[in-house]
Amino acid sequence: MEVAHQIGSALIIYSQIVLPALLAAVVVGLIVAILQAATQIQDQTLPQTMKILAVMGVFAVMTSALTAPLITFAKDLFTRFPILVN
């Protein structure tokens, strides 16, 4: 039961880390797609480049906020590891 709880907590933390970058990529992709449709530009590398830059920007700005729960989870997991193993 305890291991299942830890896996659930890890998945929640993973979602918290990935969600801001995913949302940024979706928003930037939508904006670029609308601009490409309006200007009839058919470049396929433009949306990918913009999405990569947006994701890198989100991770650069929010690194400490995104990794704080992960570090706390890892410390908690390693302190309770003997309990989990038994």
C-alpha positions as CSV (number, residue, x, y, z in Angstrom):
1,M,0.0,0.0,0.0
2,E,2.8,2.4,0.9
3,V,4.6,1.8,-2.4
4,A,1.4,2.5,-4.4
5,H,1.1,5.7,-2.5
6,Q,4.6,6.7,-3.3
7,I,4.1,5.9,-7.0
8,G,0.9,8.0,-7.0
9,S,2.8,10.9,-5.3
10,A,5.6,10.6,-7.9
11,L,3.0,10.8,-10.8
12,I,1.5,13.9,-9.3
13,I,4.9,15.6,-9.0
14,Y,5.7,14.5,-12.5
15,S,2.5,16.1,-13.7
16,Q,3.3,19.3,-11.8
17,I,6.7,19.5,-13.5
18,V,5.5,18.8,-17.0
19,L,2.2,20.7,-17.1
20,P,3.6,24.3,-17.4
21,A,5.9,23.4,-20.2
22,L,3.1,21.4,-22.0
23,L,0.7,24.3,-21.7
24,A,3.3,26.7,-23.0
25,A,3.9,24.5,-26.0
26,V,0.2,24.1,-26.7
27,V,-0.4,27.9,-26.5
28,V,2.6,28.8,-28.6
29,G,1.7,26.1,-31.2
30,L,-1.9,27.4,-31.4
31,I,-0.7,31.0,-31.9
32,V,1.9,30.1,-34.5
33,A,-0.7,27.9,-36.3
34,I,-3.2,30.8,-36.4
35,L,-0.5,33.2,-37.7
36,Q,0.6,30.7,-40.3
37,A,-2.9,30.3,-41.5
38,A,-3.5,34.0,-41.6
39,T,-0.2,34.7,-43.5
40,Q,-0.3,31.4,-45.5
41,I,3.3,30.6,-44.5
42,Q,3.8,26.8,-45.0
43,D,7.1,26.4,-43.0
44,Q,7.0,23.3,-40.9
45,T,10.0,24.1,-38.7
46,L,8.6,27.4,-37.4
47,P,6.1,25.9,-35.0
48,Q,8.6,23.3,-33.7
49,T,11.2,25.9,-33.1
50,M,8.8,28.2,-31.3
51,K,7.5,25.3,-29.1
52,I,11.1,24.3,-28.2
53,L,12.0,27.9,-27.3
54,A,8.8,28.2,-25.2
55,V,9.5,25.0,-23.3
56,M,13.1,26.0,-22.7
57,G,11.9,29.4,-21.5
58,V,9.4,27.9,-19.0
59,F,12.0,25.6,-17.6
60,A,14.6,28.4,-17.4
61,V,12.2,30.7,-15.5
62,M,10.5,28.1,-13.3
63,T,13.3,25.7,-12.5
64,S,13.4,26.3,-8.8
65,A,9.6,26.3,-8.4
66,L,9.3,23.1,-10.5
67,T,12.1,21.1,-8.8
68,A,11.3,22.0,-5.2
69,P,8.5,19.4,-4.8
70,L,10.7,16.8,-6.5
71,I,13.6,17.5,-4.1
72,T,11.2,17.3,-1.1
73,F,9.7,14.0,-2.4
74,A,13.2,12.5,-2.9
75,K,14.3,13.5,0.6
76,D,11.1,12.0,2.1
77,L,11.5,8.9,0.0
78,F,15.1,8.3,1.1
79,T,14.3,8.9,4.7
80,R,11.4,6.4,4.6
81,F,13.1,3.9,2.4
82,P,13.8,1.4,5.2
83,I,10.1,1.4,6.1
84,L,9.1,0.9,2.4
85,V,11.5,-2.1,2.0
86,N,10.3,-4.0,5.1
